[in-house]
Amino acid sequence: MNYPDDLKYTKEHEWLRVESETTVVVGITEYAADELGDVVFVELPDVGADVTSMGVFGEIESVKAVSELYSPVSGTVVERNEELDDTPELVNDSAYSDGWMIKIELSDPSQLDGLMSAADYEQFLATQ
């Protein structure tokens, strides 16, 4: 499995990429996409919606299960990946690039410090 070093991770298997001082991109990890199996539907919040750290921001449905999506940080949704409406399988095909889910304008950048590095995430997975 692939866990890029430039991302931050959560125990709920979301990843976060810092795009600017105030904006981050969020998706689910390759591990999560693999565990879910073929993704058939992704429900994302509207632009302008507020999200809270470790609060539910949407749902992802696969042929195996329906799972909640958790925001790694608090802030406001400034963009959502509209391509997932018609091609949710992008999450499986390209979890870290085309399969991104939402962009968030951070309300508290210090929350980034509480997320795991790639090495920490791999260690976490080894204990599961």
C-alpha positions in Angstrom: 0.0 0.0 0.0 1.0 3.6 -0.6 1.1 6.3 2.1 2.6 9.5 0.7 4.9 11.3 3.1 3.4 14.7 2.3 0.0 13.8 3.8 -1.3 13.7 7.3 -3.5 10.8 8.5 -6.3 9.9 11.0 -7.2 6.7 12.8 -10.5 6.8 10.8 -8.4 6.4 7.6 -8.8 9.9 6.2 -5.9 11.8 4.7 -5.2 15.5 4.6 -2.9 17.5 2.2 -2.0 21.0 3.1 -2.6 23.1 0.0 -2.0 26.6 1.4 -1.7 28.2 4.8 -5.4 28.1 5.2 -6.7 25.4 2.8 -6.4 21.6 3.0 -7.6 18.7 0.8 -9.3 15.7 2.4 -9.9 12.1 1.2 -9.7 8.5 2.4 -6.6 6.4 2.4 -5.7 3.7 -0.1 -6.1 1.2 2.8 -9.7 2.4 3.5 -10.6 2.3 -0.2 -9.2 -1.3 -0.4 -11.1 -2.3 2.7 -14.4 -0.9 1.4 -14.1 -2.5 -2.0 -15.7 -1.0 -5.1 -17.1 2.4 -4.2 -20.5 3.1 -5.8 -21.6 6.3 -4.1 -20.1 9.2 -2.2 -22.2 11.8 -0.3 -20.3 15.1 0.3 -21.3 18.3 2.0 -22.2 21.4 0.1 -19.7 24.3 -0.4 -20.1 26.6 2.6 -20.9 23.8 5.0 -19.1 23.9 8.4 -17.2 20.8 9.4 -15.7 20.0 12.8 -12.6 18.0 13.7 -13.5 14.3 13.8 -17.1 15.1 13.0 -19.0 13.3 10.2 -19.0 15.2 6.9 -20.5 12.6 4.6 -20.9 9.0 3.7 -19.2 6.5 1.3 -21.0 3.5 0.0 -19.4 0.4 -1.5 -20.6 -3.0 -2.6 -19.6 -4.2 0.9 -20.7 -1.4 3.3 -21.8 2.2 4.0 -19.3 4.1 6.1 -19.2 7.6 7.5 -16.5 10.1 6.5 -14.8 12.1 9.2 -13.2 15.5 8.9 -9.6 15.6 10.2 -10.0 19.4 11.0 -12.6 22.1 11.6 -13.4 24.7 9.1 -15.6 25.5 6.1 -16.0 23.4 2.9 -14.7 25.6 0.0 -14.8 23.0 -2.7 -16.1 19.5 -3.2 -15.0 16.9 -5.8 -18.0 17.0 -8.2 -16.5 14.2 -10.3 -17.3 11.7 -7.5 -21.0 12.2 -8.2 -20.7 10.5 -11.6 -17.5 8.5 -11.1 -17.2 7.4 -7.4 -14.8 4.7 -8.4 -12.1 7.4 -8.6 -11.7 6.8 -4.8 -10.6 3.3 -5.6 -8.5 4.1 -8.7 -6.7 7.2 -7.3 -7.3 7.7 -3.6 -4.6 10.4 -3.2 -5.2 12.5 -6.3 -8.4 12.2 -8.5 -10.3 10.6 -5.6 -10.0 13.6 -3.2 -13.3 14.6 -1.6 -13.4 18.1 -0.1 -11.3 21.2 0.4 -11.6 22.9 3.7 -10.6 26.4 4.8 -9.1 25.8 8.3 -10.6 27.5 11.3 -7.7 26.3 13.6 -4.4 25.4 11.8 -3.0 24.0 15.1 -5.3 21.0 14.6 -2.8 19.8 12.0 -0.4 19.0 14.7 -2.6 16.3 16.1 -2.6 14.2 12.9 -0.4 11.3 12.1 2.6 11.2 9.7 2.8 8.5 7.1 5.2 6.5 9.4 2.8 6.9 12.3 -0.1 5.8 10.2 1.7 2.7 9.0 2.6 1.8 12.6 -1.1 2.3 13.5 -2.2 0.0 10.8 0.3 -2.7 12.0 -1.6 -2.8 15.3 -5.0 -3.3 13.7 
